[in-house]
Amino acid sequence: MACGPASTSVPWACVNTKVIEELGIEMPETWDDLLDPAYEDNIAMAHPASSGTAYTTFYTQVLRLGSEEAAMEYAKALHPNILQYTKSGSASGPMAGRGEIAVSIIFSHDCIKNIEEGYTDLVTVFPADGTGYEIGAEALVANAPHPNNAKTWMDWALRADVQEIGPEVGSFQLPTNMNAAVSEHAVDLSQVNLVEYDFQAAGEARSRLTAQFEDEVAAAPAE
């Protein structure tokens, strides 16, 4: 059995420009802008205990602010503005698209997918003070019954022409194969301020930090 494919994306704000205008709020430019009380009940994101998207977002705060304690305080400060913690990382995008909230905190490729699906009031915004990123990976599961078949699939998924299929099915992540053509809709990383994301540290801390998030900020959604 193999898991994959490999891709790269960046999280931040998927903003409904119409709702922002109706609320009289300026377009957010930094993470701290989302703490404005004007956003009360107008932001949604997934819960870090159930979503890799949300955990990437949370651990970005650890790196951006310099400590786990500061990241948890940021999460507590943001909490009053959160209408809902969804189970899935991409679920809050359509909420913003329908105008139920002003801001969805999701990966950029999910926001782009929502826009392409007809939610034309949405725009993708990146924070001036830096954001994290994820690199999707492939893995061969130990003791898989058909490892050679899995390896064949993994080799196929890493081909440039195969990674170019993504946009055709609404997947706008950046390809990891440097020879693959990049969709015009994908994020241009040269235009985004990225933190130096530490994948190993983030992974080692995940169980502990998500449990702390549940204890101190909000419980994970049941459904």
Residue frames as qw, qx, qy, qz and C-alpha x, y, z in Angstrom:
[[0.000, 0.889, 0.458, 0.000, 0.00, 0.00, 0.00],
 [0.427, 0.103, 0.010, 0.898, 1.28, 3.48, -0.85],
 [0.051, -0.844, -0.433, 0.313, 0.12, 6.88, 0.32],
 [0.328, -0.125, 0.265, 0.898, 0.56, 10.14, -1.60],
 [0.739, 0.441, 0.007, 0.509, 0.92, 12.07, -3.84],
 [0.503, -0.331, -0.136, 0.787, 3.55, 14.73, -3.25],
 [0.134, 0.767, 0.328, 0.535, 2.60, 18.41, -3.40],
 [0.343, -0.134, -0.357, 0.859, 3.13, 21.71, -1.65],
 [0.117, -0.749, -0.433, -0.487, 0.69, 24.31, -0.34],
 [0.202, 0.149, -0.374, 0.893, 0.45, 27.27, 2.01],
 [0.207, -0.659, -0.720, 0.072, -2.20, 28.15, 4.61],
 [0.066, -0.127, -0.289, 0.947, -3.82, 31.44, 5.43],
 [0.315, 0.428, 0.466, -0.707, -6.92, 33.41, 4.66],
 [0.092, 0.357, 0.755, 0.542, -9.63, 32.74, 2.13],
 [0.036, 0.343, 0.353, -0.870, -11.57, 36.00, 2.37],
 [0.212, 0.672, 0.682, 0.198, -15.09, 36.85, 1.21],
 [0.239, 0.091, 0.054, 0.965, -14.65, 40.39, -0.08],
 [0.310, -0.538, -0.439, -0.650, -18.38, 41.10, -0.04],
 [0.647, -0.616, -0.441, 0.087, -18.75, 40.16, 3.63],
 [0.544, -0.190, -0.161, 0.801, -15.64, 42.16, 4.53],
 [0.039, 0.300, 0.221, 0.927, -17.14, 45.19, 2.82],
 [0.481, -0.604, -0.476, -0.422, -20.51, 44.73, 4.53],
 [0.690, -0.540, -0.360, 0.321, -18.81, 44.51, 7.93],
 [0.050, 0.976, -0.110, 0.183, -16.69, 47.57, 7.21],
 [0.759, -0.513, 0.305, 0.260, -13.48, 45.66, 7.95],
 [0.213, 0.773, -0.523, -0.288, -10.16, 46.22, 6.23],
 [0.898, 0.261, -0.354, -0.034, -8.69, 43.28, 4.31],
 [0.762, -0.602, 0.208, 0.121, -6.51, 41.32, 6.78],
 [0.498, 0.758, -0.405, 0.116, -2.78, 41.66, 6.18],
 [0.134, 0.451, -0.796, 0.380, -1.27, 40.01, 9.27],
 [0.446, -0.247, -0.855, 0.095, -2.16, 37.24, 11.70],
 [0.116, -0.278, -0.554, 0.777, -2.89, 39.82, 14.39],
 [0.310, -0.013, -0.240, -0.920, -5.45, 41.49, 12.13],
 [0.534, -0.238, -0.742, -0.329, -7.63, 38.41, 12.64],
 [0.326, -0.285, -0.716, 0.547, -7.78, 39.17, 16.38],
 [0.159, -0.134, -0.030, -0.978, -9.83, 42.32, 15.72],
 [0.292, 0.260, 0.761, -0.518, -13.17, 42.04, 17.61],
 [0.503, 0.413, -0.141, -0.746, -14.87, 43.12, 14.39],
 [0.443, 0.236, -0.808, -0.308, -14.32, 39.53, 13.22],
 [0.404, -0.108, 0.752, -0.510, -16.32, 38.03, 16.09],
 [0.668, 0.267, 0.660, -0.217, -18.04, 34.84, 14.83],
 [0.589, 0.745, -0.062, -0.308, -16.80, 35.62, 11.31],
 [0.203, 0.605, -0.763, -0.104, -13.83, 33.23, 11.03],
 [0.956, -0.104, 0.177, -0.209, -13.80, 29.46, 10.65],
 [0.259, 0.601, -0.755, -0.031, -11.00, 26.93, 10.52],
 [0.840, -0.085, -0.531, -0.074, -10.50, 23.25, 11.14],
 [0.664, -0.704, 0.218, -0.129, -9.51, 21.91, 14.55],
 [0.202, 0.698, -0.687, 0.010, -5.81, 21.01, 14.87],
 [0.512, -0.240, 0.796, -0.217, -6.67, 17.69, 16.54],
 [0.731, 0.358, 0.567, -0.128, -8.57, 16.50, 13.46],
 [0.602, 0.789, 0.114, 0.054, -6.89, 18.36, 10.61],
 [0.730, -0.081, 0.125, 0.667, -3.36, 18.58, 9.31],
 [0.215, 0.682, 0.228, 0.660, -4.25, 21.90, 7.72],
 [0.407, -0.860, -0.091, -0.295, -5.20, 23.37, 11.08],
 [0.800, -0.493, 0.049, 0.338, -2.21, 21.90, 12.86],
 [0.604, 0.281, 0.159, 0.729, 0.09, 23.40, 10.24],
 [0.052, -0.796, -0.162, -0.580, -1.62, 26.71, 10.92],
 [0.644, -0.762, -0.042, -0.046, -1.15, 26.33, 14.66],
 [0.813, -0.274, 0.106, 0.503, 2.49, 25.29, 14.48],
 [0.405, 0.612, 0.144, 0.664, 3.11, 28.24, 12.20],
 [0.310, -0.885, -0.025, -0.345, 2.30, 30.39, 15.24],
 [0.828, -0.482, 0.074, 0.276, 4.89, 28.50, 17.30],
 [0.697, 0.117, 0.205, 0.677, 7.56, 29.37, 14.75],
 [0.160, 0.735, 0.221, 0.620, 6.29, 32.87, 14.02],
 [0.412, -0.840, -0.006, -0.354, 5.96, 33.89, 17.66],
 [0.229, 0.627, -0.654, 0.355, 8.90, 31.94, 19.02],
 [0.116, -0.179, 0.874, -0.436, 7.30, 29.57, 21.52],
 [0.243, -0.350, -0.885, -0.186, 4.50, 27.09, 22.13],
 [0.129, -0.530, -0.588, 0.598, 3.19, 29.27, 24.94],
 [0.112, 0.391, -0.108, -0.907, 2.86, 32.30, 22.67],
 [0.242, -0.041, -0.767, -0.593, 1.14, 30.20, 20.01],
 [0.221, -0.455, -0.855, 0.115, -1.40, 28.93, 22.54],
 [0.032, -0.539, -0.342, 0.769, -2.08, 32.48, 23.71],
 [0.178, 0.208, -0.437, -0.857, -2.65, 33.51, 20.11],
 [0.258, -0.239, -0.881, -0.316, -5.13, 30.64, 19.67],
 [0.160, -0.539, -0.699, 0.441, -6.98, 31.74, 22.80],
 [0.041, 0.467, 0.043, -0.882, -7.12, 35.32, 21.55],
 [0.221, 0.092, -0.643, -0.728, -8.44, 34.19, 18.16],
 [0.021, -0.257, -0.962, 0.090, -11.06, 31.86, 19.65],
 [0.230, 0.538, 0.494, -0.643, -13.81, 34.49, 20.22],
 [0.342, 0.525, -0.291, -0.723, -13.76, 35.24, 16.50],
 [0.082, 0.115, -0.946, -0.291, -14.12, 31.59, 15.49],
 [0.693, -0.027, -0.047, -0.719, -17.67, 30.68, 14.51],
 [0.976, -0.029, 0.103, -0.189, -16.84, 27.01, 14.03],
 [0.186, -0.541, 0.800, 0.178, -13.94, 24.56, 14.17],
 [0.854, 0.274, -0.201, -0.395, -14.59, 22.10, 11.38],
 [0.873, -0.251, 0.410, 0.086, -13.31, 18.54, 11.28],
 [0.773, 0.359, 0.307, 0.424, -11.94, 18.78, 7.76],
 [0.408, -0.361, 0.105, 0.832, -9.27, 21.27, 6.75],
 [0.085, 0.130, 0.504, 0.850, -11.11, 22.41, 3.63],
 [0.068, -0.596, -0.800, -0.012, -14.65, 22.52, 5.04],
 [0.105, -0.706, -0.314, 0.626, -14.60, 26.19, 6.04],
 [0.181, -0.122, 0.464, 0.859, -13.89, 27.36, 2.47],
 [0.101, -0.469, -0.714, -0.510, -17.47, 26.92, 1.20],
 [0.270, -0.721, -0.532, 0.354, -18.71, 28.60, 4.40],
 [0.184, -0.521, 0.094, 0.828, -16.81, 31.71, 3.38],
 [0.077, 0.082, 0.678, 0.726, -17.93, 31.27, -0.21],
 [0.164, -0.614, -0.739, -0.222, -21.59, 31.26, 0.86],
 [0.060, -0.605, 0.047, -0.793, -21.07, 34.39, 2.95],
 [0.722, -0.566, -0.395, -0.045, -21.62, 32.65, 6.30],
 [0.624, -0.609, 0.014, 0.490, -18.26, 34.00, 7.51],
 [0.220, 0.936, -0.196, -0.192, -15.77, 36.61, 6.36],
 [0.161, 0.694, -0.702, -0.017, -12.63, 34.49, 6.59],
 [0.996, -0.079, -0.007, -0.048, -11.75, 30.83, 6.21],
 [0.180, -0.740, 0.644, 0.079, -8.28, 29.77, 7.35],
 [0.939, 0.157, 0.304, -0.023, -7.35, 27.01, 4.91],
 [0.567, -0.189, 0.512, 0.617, -4.67, 25.99, 2.45],
 [0.176, 0.515, -0.217, -0.810, -4.47, 28.30, -0.55],
 [0.106, 0.060, -0.847, -0.518, -5.17, 25.56, -3.07],
 [0.020, 0.479, 0.863, -0.156, -8.51, 24.84, -1.39],
 [0.130, 0.668, 0.224, -0.698, -9.50, 28.50, -1.62],
 [0.134, 0.376, -0.569, -0.719, -8.56, 28.52, -5.30],
 [0.028, -0.194, -0.958, -0.208, -10.67, 25.40, -5.83],
 [0.088, 0.621, 0.649, -0.430, -13.65, 27.14, -4.20],
 [0.144, 0.606, -0.126, -0.772, -13.19, 30.18, -6.45],
 [0.121, 0.198, -0.790, -0.567, -13.03, 27.96, -9.54],
 [0.002, -0.354, -0.935, 0.024, -16.23, 26.23, -8.38],
 [0.053, -0.667, -0.517, -0.533, -18.09, 29.55, -8.54],
 [0.432, -0.778, -0.332, 0.315, -17.53, 31.27, -5.19],
 [0.520, 0.546, 0.101, 0.649, -16.29, 34.38, -6.95],
 [0.266, -0.918, 0.011, -0.293, -16.48, 36.69, -3.91],
 [0.832, -0.484, 0.106, 0.249, -13.46, 34.85, -2.46],
 [0.428, 0.790, -0.390, 0.200, -9.82, 35.93, -2.68],
 [0.882, -0.194, -0.247, 0.350, -6.70, 34.27, -1.34],
 [0.052, -0.922, 0.227, -0.310, -4.63, 36.46, 1.01],
 [0.821, -0.010, -0.392, 0.416, -1.23, 35.76, 2.60],
 [0.453, -0.869, -0.133, 0.150, 0.08, 37.36, 5.82],
 [0.326, 0.851, -0.300, 0.282, 2.90, 39.86, 5.65],
 [0.374, -0.692, 0.557, -0.268, 4.31, 38.48, 8.91],
 [0.129, 0.390, -0.908, -0.085, 4.85, 35.00, 7.51],
 [0.873, -0.045, 0.126, -0.468, 3.08, 31.69, 7.17],
 [0.517, -0.321, 0.789, 0.081, 4.00, 28.02, 7.13],
 [0.616, 0.382, -0.471, -0.504, 3.56, 25.38, 4.47],
 [0.808, -0.147, 0.555, -0.129, 3.16, 21.65, 3.99],
 [0.301, 0.460, -0.733, -0.400, 4.81, 19.22, 1.63],
 [0.916, 0.008, 0.151, -0.371, 2.63, 16.25, 0.90],
 [0.069, -0.537, 0.834, 0.110, 4.59, 13.01, 0.72],
 [0.838, 0.086, -0.442, -0.308, 4.37, 9.42, -0.39],
 [0.362, -0.488, 0.738, -0.294, 4.95, 6.46, 1.89],
 [0.645, 0.085, -0.728, -0.215, 5.19, 2.71, 1.48],
 [0.709, -0.493, 0.209, -0.458, 3.42, 1.02, 4.37],
 [0.085, -0.454, 0.880, -0.106, 5.51, -1.60, 6.13],
 [0.308, 0.050, 0.945, -0.102, 4.54, -5.21, 5.39],
 [0.573, 0.404, -0.028, -0.712, 2.19, -4.13, 2.60],
 [0.813, 0.108, 0.570, -0.053, 0.89, -7.21, 0.71],
 [0.712, 0.554, 0.307, 0.304, 1.87, -5.84, -2.73],
 [0.353, -0.726, 0.097, 0.582, 4.94, -3.60, -2.28],
 [0.392, -0.033, 0.563, 0.727, 6.00, -3.77, -5.91],
 [0.099, 0.694, 0.614, 0.363, 2.60, -2.55, -7.08],
 [0.272, -0.894, -0.237, 0.266, 2.80, 0.26, -4.53],
 [0.437, -0.477, 0.307, 0.698, 6.25, 1.27, -5.74],
 [0.307, 0.323, 0.636, 0.630, 4.97, 1.35, -9.31],
 [0.064, -0.861, -0.484, -0.142, 2.16, 3.67, -8.26],
 [0.400, -0.788, -0.025, 0.467, 4.57, 5.90, -6.33],
 [0.431, -0.167, 0.466, 0.754, 6.88, 6.21, -9.31],
 [0.164, 0.577, 0.637, 0.484, 3.89, 7.06, -11.49],
 [0.207, -0.895, -0.387, 0.079, 2.63, 9.74, -9.07],
 [0.431, -0.668, 0.131, 0.592, 6.01, 11.47, -9.03],
 [0.499, 0.272, 0.510, 0.645, 6.17, 11.85, -12.81],
 [0.020, -0.234, 0.017, 0.972, 5.94, 15.42, -14.12],
 [0.297, -0.151, -0.581, -0.742, 3.13, 14.69, -16.57],
 [0.423, -0.459, -0.781, 0.014, 1.10, 12.98, -13.85],
 [0.254, -0.456, -0.431, 0.736, 1.50, 15.86, -11.40],
 [0.072, 0.069, -0.259, -0.961, 0.23, 18.17, -14.13],
 [0.264, -0.411, -0.803, -0.341, -3.14, 16.37, -13.99],
 [0.198, -0.362, -0.645, 0.644, -3.98, 18.01, -10.63],
 [0.164, 0.262, 0.060, -0.949, -5.52, 21.27, -11.90],
 [0.362, -0.069, -0.688, -0.626, -7.76, 19.28, -14.26],
 [0.518, -0.428, -0.738, -0.052, -9.50, 17.79, -11.22],
 [0.340, -0.851, -0.124, -0.380, -9.51, 20.91, -9.02],
 [0.792, -0.490, -0.048, 0.361, -6.21, 20.28, -7.22],
 [0.342, 0.890, -0.058, 0.297, -4.06, 23.42, -7.34],
 [0.681, -0.646, 0.204, 0.278, -1.11, 22.52, -5.09],
 [0.211, 0.797, -0.528, -0.204, 2.38, 23.21, -6.34],
 [0.968, 0.144, -0.206, 0.013, 3.90, 20.07, -7.87],
 [0.615, -0.674, 0.361, 0.194, 7.03, 18.69, -6.23],
 [0.762, 0.177, 0.407, 0.472, 8.46, 17.52, -9.54],
 [0.152, -0.639, 0.112, 0.746, 10.48, 20.51, -10.73],
 [0.113, -0.063, 0.698, 0.704, 9.85, 19.55, -14.36],
 [0.098, 0.599, 0.794, 0.020, 6.07, 19.72, -14.00],
 [0.025, 0.464, 0.240, 0.852, 4.26, 22.75, -15.36],
 [0.079, -0.294, -0.628, 0.716, 2.76, 24.92, -12.61],
 [0.069, 0.726, 0.661, 0.180, -0.88, 26.01, -12.90],
 [0.125, 0.476, 0.037, 0.870, -1.40, 29.73, -13.32],
 [0.554, -0.660, -0.221, -0.457, -3.79, 29.48, -10.38],
 [0.809, -0.289, -0.373, 0.352, -1.23, 28.03, -7.97],
 [0.355, -0.916, 0.008, 0.185, 0.43, 30.21, -5.35],
 [0.578, 0.648, -0.265, 0.419, 3.65, 31.97, -6.34],
 [0.754, -0.495, -0.269, 0.337, 5.92, 31.26, -3.38],
 [0.482, 0.171, -0.043, 0.858, 8.21, 34.13, -4.34],
 [0.178, -0.543, -0.150, -0.807, 5.36, 36.45, -3.37],
 [0.737, -0.577, -0.274, -0.221, 4.74, 34.85, 0.04],
 [0.059, -0.661, 0.606, -0.439, 6.66, 35.42, 3.28],
 [0.876, -0.140, -0.452, -0.094, 7.34, 31.90, 4.61],
 [0.532, -0.704, 0.435, -0.180, 8.49, 30.95, 8.08],
 [0.298, 0.441, -0.846, -0.014, 11.24, 28.32, 8.34],
 [0.849, -0.231, -0.018, -0.475, 8.90, 25.43, 9.03],
 [0.060, -0.438, 0.880, -0.173, 10.38, 22.64, 11.17],
 [0.757, -0.041, -0.453, -0.469, 8.55, 19.47, 10.12],
 [0.577, 0.008, -0.770, 0.274, 10.30, 17.16, 12.60],
 [0.026, 0.001, -0.562, 0.827, 9.63, 19.39, 15.61],
 [0.543, -0.032, -0.073, -0.836, 6.05, 19.93, 14.50],
 [0.743, -0.031, -0.611, -0.272, 5.46, 16.20, 14.19],
 [0.450, 0.005, -0.758, 0.472, 7.01, 15.37, 17.54],
 [0.074, 0.043, 0.453, -0.887, 4.89, 17.96, 19.32],
 [0.383, -0.202, -0.496, -0.753, 1.57, 17.26, 17.62],
 [0.537, -0.409, -0.737, -0.041, -0.07, 14.88, 20.10],
 [0.374, -0.363, -0.488, 0.700, 0.89, 17.00, 23.07],
 [0.014, 0.115, -0.035, -0.993, -0.08, 20.35, 21.52],
 [0.403, -0.271, -0.572, -0.661, -3.39, 19.20, 20.12],
 [0.505, -0.459, -0.709, 0.175, -4.33, 17.76, 23.51],
 [0.253, -0.325, -0.309, 0.857, -3.41, 21.08, 25.11],
 [0.170, -0.087, -0.340, -0.921, -5.46, 22.93, 22.49],
 [0.480, -0.415, -0.697, -0.333, -8.47, 20.79, 23.39],
 [0.480, -0.460, -0.588, 0.461, -7.97, 21.47, 27.09],
 [0.260, -0.435, -0.182, 0.843, -7.34, 25.21, 26.85],
 [0.125, 0.184, -0.313, -0.923, -9.04, 26.46, 23.68],
 [0.722, 0.154, -0.037, -0.673, -11.74, 24.21, 22.24],
 [0.682, -0.067, 0.726, -0.059, -12.68, 20.54, 22.03],
 [0.033, -0.158, 0.776, 0.610, -12.34, 18.76, 18.72],
 [0.638, 0.106, -0.097, -0.756, -15.58, 18.48, 16.71],
 [0.623, -0.047, 0.756, -0.195, -17.38, 15.17, 17.06],
 [0.688, 0.512, 0.513, 0.041, -18.67, 15.21, 13.49]]
